[in-house]
Amino acid sequence: MKKIKLLILLLFLVPPGLSSQFMDDNLDQDFSKLIIPFDYENSFIVVKVVFNNFLPLHFIFDTGAEHTILTKREITDAMGVPYQRQFTILGADLKTILLAYLVQGIRLDVGDLVALNHSILVLEEDYFDFQKFAGIEIQGIIGADITSRFIVEIDYQHQIITLFDPSHFQKPKRNFTEIPVEIERRKPYLRTDALFRKGHLQEDLRLLIDTGAGLSLLMNTETQDSTDMPENLIRTEIGTGLGGYLEGYFGRIDEITLGDYKLQGVLTNFQDRTPDMNKDFDINRDGIIGNELLSRFKVTLDYVRGKMYLEPNRKYNRKFQFDRSGLVMAAGGKKAARIFYITYVIPGSPAAEAGIQKGDVIKSVNRFPTAIFELSDLYKVFRKKV
């Protein structure tokens, strides 16, 4: 059963007028480069943030988000931070309307980077409950409003983000490919071709480069019945994001081209989207590229010149692995009393044939109690050879 649990952190639609409400940061240092260490957990880039010079938090580093977001309103409530105005945001399911508030004058310390007097969005509720679905506690998202003024280098292998002053940056000297990118509302897009299946080449696809997505590739399609689609697609929940579960299809495409590199057998999610959605919500993209694919490279984004540099690392040639169980799981309770339960079972999968049902709690795996596992550990087990 070719299925992997995919967690997607997407903010699809923020009102265009919101950017004018955001104040420029005052950076607290002169620099040629700044270093931000990160943890790579469950296919997400997690950075440590000190909020208002006081509270240590964990944020997702997200090139696919236009604005920095605090998902836990209780933090700003407790600090007495005033809310300026309310905004509505369209959720990842393209249906749910979320509420957020503008907050100004926030200090954020992220590695060597110190941003003073920054404006962020605070969600009315923690719509995404990240700990439940990823097994790690997250309080927010670092968006492109902070990072897009820099050259951003993401070294997945050594788990370091380097922010370069554009005037001091030099592109890689060898073993790389250079790809033009389009910057729209601070978010980077590339255009490329993909071979969905033999003889069915999709050309000039516009894909969002999204480090807030714990997947390889997500493609938006008008219908699952298209003759261009891969064979043997599975109808399933393809993940969860801000606003709810995402439904669609899962499979492999034959090949995608990234500059000089061609990656084959890429695990791909397909989310149905009608032409009306594209028109009504002004969503001008064909899909997204996430960390499961990007992490095979050292990725450098030059927002100023509109370029991306990819340098392959030791993961480049690894096969894209899938979960063989057919289970979608979530974590509940605190770490010391963590439980793992089933949120979805793919029909016809080994898990379904074994009689596992939605709501069941996993007590042990291979005779080991789940108390010794993290959620990411369980998914690793289910990716191994039978």
C-alpha positions as CSV (number, residue, x, y, z in Angstrom):
1,M,0.0,0.0,0.0
2,K,1.8,3.1,-1.2
3,K,0.8,5.7,1.3
4,I,2.8,8.0,3.6
5,K,1.4,10.3,6.2
6,L,1.9,13.8,4.9
7,L,1.6,16.9,7.1
8,I,1.2,20.1,5.3
9,L,1.5,23.5,6.9
10,L,0.0,25.9,4.3
11,L,-1.5,29.4,4.6
12,F,-3.3,29.6,1.3
13,L,-4.8,33.1,1.4
14,V,-3.9,36.2,3.4
15,P,-5.7,39.4,2.4
16,P,-3.5,41.4,-0.1
17,G,-3.9,44.6,1.9
18,L,-2.3,43.1,5.0
19,S,1.3,43.7,3.9
20,S,0.8,47.4,4.2
21,Q,0.0,46.9,7.9
22,F,3.4,45.4,8.6
23,M,6.3,47.5,9.8
24,D,9.9,47.0,8.7
25,D,12.1,45.3,11.2
26,N,15.0,47.1,12.8
27,L,17.8,44.5,12.8
28,D,19.9,44.7,15.9
29,Q,23.2,44.1,14.2
30,D,25.4,44.7,11.2
31,F,26.3,41.5,9.4
32,S,27.6,39.8,6.3
33,K,25.9,36.5,7.4
34,L,23.7,35.3,10.2
35,I,23.4,31.7,11.4
36,I,20.2,30.0,12.5
37,P,20.5,26.4,13.7
38,F,17.5,24.2,13.4
39,D,16.1,20.7,14.2
40,Y,14.7,18.7,11.3
41,E,11.8,16.9,12.9
42,N,9.2,14.8,11.1
43,S,10.2,16.5,7.8
44,F,9.8,20.0,9.2
45,I,12.4,22.7,9.9
46,V,12.0,23.8,13.5
47,V,13.8,26.9,14.8
48,K,14.1,28.2,18.4
49,V,12.6,31.7,18.9
50,V,12.8,33.9,21.9
51,F,9.5,35.9,21.9
52,N,9.7,39.5,23.2
53,N,13.0,38.9,24.8
54,F,11.5,36.6,27.3
55,L,9.7,33.4,26.2
56,P,11.4,30.5,24.4
57,L,9.2,29.0,21.6
58,H,9.5,26.7,18.6
59,F,8.5,27.9,15.1
60,I,8.4,26.3,11.7
61,F,10.7,27.9,9.2
62,D,8.3,28.4,6.2
63,T,9.2,29.9,2.8
64,G,5.6,29.2,1.8
65,A,4.1,31.6,4.3
66,E,4.0,35.3,3.5
67,H,3.8,36.4,7.2
68,T,5.1,35.3,10.6
69,I,2.3,33.8,12.7
70,L,1.8,32.9,16.3
71,T,-0.6,30.0,16.6
72,K,-1.0,30.2,20.4
73,R,-3.1,33.3,21.3
74,E,-2.8,32.6,25.0
75,I,0.8,33.8,24.8
76,T,-0.1,37.3,23.7
77,D,-3.1,37.3,26.0
78,A,-0.9,36.5,29.0
79,M,1.6,39.2,28.0
80,G,-1.1,41.8,27.5
81,V,-0.1,42.5,23.9
82,P,-2.8,44.7,22.2
83,Y,-4.5,43.5,19.0
84,Q,-4.7,46.0,16.2
85,R,-7.3,44.6,13.9
86,Q,-8.9,41.3,12.8
87,F,-8.3,39.5,9.5
88,T,-9.8,36.5,7.8
89,I,-7.6,33.8,6.3
90,L,-8.6,30.9,4.0
91,G,-7.5,27.5,5.3
92,A,-5.5,24.9,3.6
93,D,-8.7,23.0,2.7
94,L,-9.9,26.0,0.6
95,K,-13.1,26.0,2.6
96,T,-12.5,27.0,6.2
97,I,-12.3,30.7,7.1
98,L,-9.9,31.3,9.9
99,L,-9.6,34.4,12.1
100,A,-6.3,36.2,13.0
101,Y,-5.2,39.4,14.6
102,L,-2.5,41.9,13.8
103,V,0.1,42.5,16.6
104,Q,2.8,45.1,16.3
105,G,6.1,45.9,18.1
106,I,7.2,42.3,18.7
107,R,10.8,41.3,19.2
108,L,11.9,38.0,17.8
109,D,15.4,36.4,18.4
110,V,16.0,33.6,16.0
111,G,19.6,32.3,16.2
112,D,21.9,35.2,15.3
113,L,19.0,37.2,13.9
114,V,17.3,39.8,16.1
115,A,14.2,41.4,14.7
116,L,12.9,44.4,16.6
117,N,9.5,46.1,16.3
118,H,8.1,43.3,14.1
119,S,4.5,42.8,13.2
120,I,2.9,39.3,13.2
121,L,-0.4,37.6,12.9
122,V,-1.9,35.8,15.9
123,L,-4.5,33.1,15.2
124,E,-7.8,33.3,17.1
125,E,-7.4,29.6,17.8
126,D,-4.7,27.0,17.3
127,Y,-6.4,25.7,14.2
128,F,-3.5,23.4,13.4
129,D,-2.8,21.7,16.7
130,F,0.6,20.8,15.4
131,Q,1.6,18.6,18.3
132,K,-1.3,16.3,17.6
133,F,-0.4,15.5,14.0
134,A,3.4,15.9,14.0
135,G,4.2,14.8,17.6
136,I,6.2,18.0,18.2
137,E,5.2,21.2,20.0
138,I,5.1,24.2,17.7
139,Q,3.9,27.7,18.6
140,G,4.2,29.5,15.3
141,I,5.6,30.1,11.8
142,I,8.6,32.2,10.7
143,G,7.4,33.6,7.4
144,A,9.0,35.4,4.4
145,D,8.3,38.8,5.9
146,I,11.5,38.3,8.0
147,T,13.7,36.3,5.6
148,S,13.0,37.5,2.1
149,R,15.3,40.5,2.4
150,F,18.3,38.0,2.7
151,I,19.9,35.4,0.6
152,V,18.6,32.3,2.4
153,E,20.8,29.1,2.4
154,I,19.2,26.0,4.0
155,D,21.7,23.2,4.7
156,Y,19.5,20.2,5.6
157,Q,22.5,17.9,6.1
158,H,24.1,20.1,8.8
159,Q,20.8,21.6,10.0
160,I,21.9,25.2,9.6
161,I,20.1,28.2,7.9
162,T,22.5,31.0,6.8
163,L,21.2,34.4,6.0
164,F,23.5,36.4,3.8
165,D,23.6,40.1,3.1
166,P,22.9,40.2,-0.6
167,S,25.9,42.5,-1.2
168,H,28.3,39.9,0.4
169,F,26.9,36.7,-1.1
170,Q,28.8,34.5,-3.6
171,K,27.0,31.8,-5.5
172,P,28.3,28.2,-5.1
173,K,31.5,27.4,-7.0
174,R,30.8,23.8,-8.2
175,N,28.3,20.9,-8.3
176,F,25.1,23.0,-8.4
177,T,22.3,24.0,-10.6
178,E,20.9,27.5,-11.0
179,I,17.2,27.9,-11.4
180,P,15.3,31.1,-12.0
181,V,12.5,31.8,-9.5
182,E,9.6,34.2,-9.4
183,I,8.9,36.1,-6.2
184,E,5.3,36.9,-5.6
185,R,4.1,38.4,-2.3
186,R,7.5,37.4,-0.9
187,K,7.0,33.7,-1.8
188,P,9.3,31.9,-4.3
189,Y,8.0,29.9,-7.3
190,L,9.8,28.0,-9.9
191,R,8.6,26.7,-13.3
192,T,9.5,23.2,-14.4
193,D,8.3,20.1,-16.2
194,A,7.1,16.8,-14.8
195,L,6.5,13.4,-16.3
196,F,3.4,12.2,-14.5
197,R,3.5,8.9,-16.4
198,K,5.2,7.6,-19.6
199,G,4.3,9.7,-22.5
200,H,2.4,12.3,-20.5
201,L,4.7,15.3,-19.9
202,Q,3.3,18.3,-17.9
203,E,5.2,21.4,-19.0
204,D,5.8,24.8,-17.4
205,L,4.3,23.9,-14.0
206,R,4.4,26.7,-11.5
207,L,5.3,25.3,-8.1
208,L,5.7,27.0,-4.7
209,I,9.0,26.3,-2.9
210,D,7.5,25.5,0.5
211,T,9.7,24.6,3.5
212,G,6.6,24.5,5.6
213,A,5.4,21.4,3.9
214,G,6.4,18.0,5.2
215,L,6.0,16.2,1.8
216,S,7.8,15.7,-1.5
217,L,5.4,17.1,-4.0
218,L,1.7,18.2,-4.1
219,M,0.0,18.8,-7.4
220,N,-3.3,20.6,-7.9
221,T,-5.5,19.0,-10.5
222,E,-8.9,19.8,-12.0
223,T,-10.0,16.2,-12.0
224,Q,-8.6,12.8,-10.9
225,D,-9.9,11.3,-14.2
226,S,-7.4,13.1,-16.3
227,T,-5.5,10.8,-18.7
228,D,-2.3,12.5,-17.7
229,M,-2.5,11.3,-14.1
230,P,-0.3,8.4,-12.8
231,E,-1.8,5.0,-12.7
232,N,-2.7,3.3,-9.4
233,L,-3.7,6.4,-7.5
234,I,-5.2,5.9,-4.0
235,R,-8.1,8.0,-2.8
236,T,-7.2,9.1,0.8
237,E,-6.6,12.0,3.2
238,I,-3.3,13.4,1.9
239,G,-2.6,15.4,5.1
240,T,-3.7,18.1,7.4
241,G,-3.1,21.9,7.4
242,L,-4.4,25.1,8.8
243,G,-8.1,24.7,8.5
244,G,-8.6,21.0,8.3
245,Y,-7.9,17.7,6.6
246,L,-6.9,17.7,2.9
247,E,-8.5,15.1,0.7
248,G,-7.2,13.9,-2.6
249,Y,-5.1,11.2,-4.2
250,F,-1.7,9.7,-3.6
251,G,0.8,8.0,-6.0
252,R,4.1,8.3,-7.8
253,I,5.1,10.4,-10.8
254,D,7.8,9.1,-13.1
255,E,10.0,12.2,-13.0
256,I,10.4,15.9,-12.2
257,T,13.1,18.2,-13.5
258,L,14.9,20.7,-11.3
259,G,17.4,22.6,-13.4
260,D,20.1,20.0,-14.3
261,Y,18.7,17.3,-12.0
262,K,16.0,14.8,-12.7
263,L,14.3,13.0,-9.7
264,Q,12.4,9.8,-10.5
265,G,9.7,7.9,-8.7
266,V,8.6,11.0,-6.7
267,L,5.9,10.4,-4.1
268,T,3.2,12.9,-5.1
269,N,-0.1,14.1,-3.6
270,F,-2.9,15.3,-5.8
271,Q,-5.5,17.8,-4.5
272,D,-8.5,18.4,-6.6
273,R,-9.1,22.1,-7.4
274,T,-11.7,23.4,-9.7
275,P,-11.2,26.4,-12.1
276,D,-13.6,28.4,-10.0
277,M,-11.4,28.0,-7.0
278,N,-8.4,29.3,-8.9
279,K,-10.4,32.3,-10.1
280,D,-12.3,33.1,-6.9
281,F,-9.2,32.7,-4.6
282,D,-6.5,34.0,-7.0
283,I,-4.4,30.9,-6.5
284,N,-1.9,31.1,-9.3
285,R,0.1,27.8,-8.9
286,D,0.1,24.2,-10.0
287,G,1.4,22.8,-6.8
288,I,4.1,22.9,-4.2
289,I,7.6,21.3,-3.5
290,G,8.1,20.4,0.1
291,N,10.9,19.3,2.4
292,E,11.0,15.6,1.5
293,L,12.2,16.6,-1.9
294,L,14.1,19.8,-1.0
295,S,16.1,18.0,1.8
296,R,18.1,16.1,-0.9
297,F,19.9,19.4,-1.6
298,K,21.5,22.4,0.0
299,V,18.9,25.0,-1.1
300,T,19.8,28.7,-1.6
301,L,17.1,31.2,-2.3
302,D,18.2,34.6,-3.7
303,Y,15.0,36.7,-3.3
304,V,16.8,39.8,-4.6
305,R,18.0,38.4,-8.0
306,G,15.2,35.8,-8.4
307,K,17.4,32.7,-8.4
308,M,17.6,29.4,-6.6
309,Y,20.8,27.2,-6.3
310,L,20.5,23.5,-5.6
311,E,23.6,21.5,-4.4
312,P,22.9,17.7,-4.0
313,N,23.8,16.1,-0.7
314,R,24.2,12.5,0.4
315,K,20.4,12.0,0.4
316,Y,20.1,12.9,-3.3
317,N,20.0,9.4,-4.7
318,R,17.8,7.8,-2.0
319,K,14.5,6.3,-3.2
320,F,11.4,8.1,-2.1
321,Q,10.0,5.9,0.6
322,F,6.3,5.3,1.5
323,D,4.4,4.0,4.5
324,R,3.3,0.4,3.9
325,S,0.7,0.3,6.7
326,G,-2.1,2.4,5.4
327,L,-2.4,4.2,8.8
328,V,-2.7,7.9,9.6
329,M,-1.8,8.5,13.2
330,A,-1.9,11.4,15.7
331,A,-0.4,11.9,19.1
332,G,-2.3,12.9,22.3
333,G,-1.3,13.7,25.8
334,K,1.9,15.1,27.3
335,K,5.2,13.5,26.4
336,A,5.4,11.5,29.7
337,A,1.9,10.1,29.0
338,R,1.9,10.2,25.2
339,I,-0.7,8.0,23.4
340,F,-0.9,7.4,19.7
341,Y,-4.2,6.8,18.0
342,I,-5.6,6.2,14.5
343,T,-7.2,9.1,12.7
344,Y,-7.7,7.3,9.3
345,V,-7.3,3.9,7.8
346,I,-6.9,3.5,4.0
347,P,-9.5,1.0,2.6
348,G,-7.8,-2.1,1.3
349,S,-4.5,-1.5,3.1
350,P,-2.8,-4.0,5.4
351,A,-4.0,-2.0,8.4
352,A,-7.6,-2.3,7.2
353,E,-7.2,-6.0,6.5
354,A,-6.0,-6.4,10.1
355,G,-9.1,-4.8,11.4
356,I,-7.6,-1.6,12.7
357,Q,-10.2,1.2,12.9
358,K,-10.3,4.9,13.3
359,G,-10.0,5.8,17.0
360,D,-8.0,2.8,18.0
361,V,-5.0,3.4,20.3
362,I,-1.6,1.9,19.4
363,K,-0.2,0.2,22.5
364,S,2.9,-1.5,21.1
365,V,4.8,-1.9,17.8
366,N,6.9,-5.1,17.2
367,R,6.3,-5.9,20.9
368,F,7.9,-2.6,22.0
369,P,5.7,-0.3,24.0
370,T,4.8,3.0,22.3
371,A,6.1,4.9,25.3
372,I,9.6,4.7,23.9
373,F,8.6,6.2,20.5
374,E,7.9,9.6,19.0
375,L,5.3,9.9,16.3
376,S,8.1,10.2,13.7
377,D,9.6,7.0,14.9
378,L,6.4,5.1,14.2
379,Y,6.3,6.4,10.6
380,K,9.9,5.3,10.2
381,V,9.1,1.8,11.3
382,F,6.2,1.6,8.8
383,R,8.5,2.7,6.0
384,K,11.0,-0.1,6.5
385,K,11.2,-3.3,4.4
386,V,8.4,-5.8,5.0
